Amino acid sequence: MKKVKQTLKSHYPFYVVFVGAIVGIVKSYREAKQRTEGYPYGRCEGFHTLKEAQDTFNRHANSLRDPNAEFKWDFTAPPRGNNC
């Protein structure tokens, strides 16, 4: 009987895609790799439980948000001529 070699990366039930086409939590290594392929800094990581994956993803998402940043509207209406 021939033994099939598996990579350690494919042993986890959940994966967090941090950088890729669509970020989030997926259930297969194949899907995680598909989402990161073609991205120069594509990154995914495997987790044993959904809670671990969710907690890590939430910490990562919160670390990217700048609490001091404020949204500012910058819009000036175009001048209206006599034709309007």
Secondary structure in CASP SS format (residue, H / E / C, confidence):
PFRMAT SS
TARGET T0000
AUTHOR 0000-0000-0000
METHOD secondary structure of the structure
MODEL  1
M C 1.00
K C 1.00
K C 1.00
V C 1.00
K C 1.00
Q C 1.00
T C 1.00
L H 1.00
K H 1.00
S H 1.00
H H 1.00
Y C 1.00
P C 1.00
F E 1.00
Y E 1.00
V E 1.00
V E 1.00
F E 1.00
V E 1.00
G C 1.00
A C 1.00
I C 1.00
V C 1.00
G E 1.00
I E 1.00
V E 1.00
K C 1.00
S C 1.00
Y H 1.00
R H 1.00
E H 1.00
A H 1.00
K H 1.00
Q H 1.00
R H 1.00
T H 1.00
E C 1.00
G C 1.00
Y C 1.00
P C 1.00
Y C 1.00
G C 1.00
R E 1.00
C E 1.00
E E 1.00
G E 1.00
F E 1.00
H C 1.00
T C 1.00
L H 1.00
K H 1.00
E H 1.00
A H 1.00
Q H 1.00
D H 1.00
T H 1.00
F H 1.00
N H 1.00
R H 1.00
H H 1.00
A H 1.00
N H 1.00
S H 1.00
L H 1.00
R C 1.00
D C 1.00
P C 1.00
N C 1.00
A C 1.00
E C 1.00
F C 1.00
K C 1.00
W C 1.00
D C 1.00
F C 1.00
T C 1.00
A C 1.00
P C 1.00
P C 1.00
R C 1.00
G C 1.00
N C 1.00
N C 1.00
C C 1.00
END
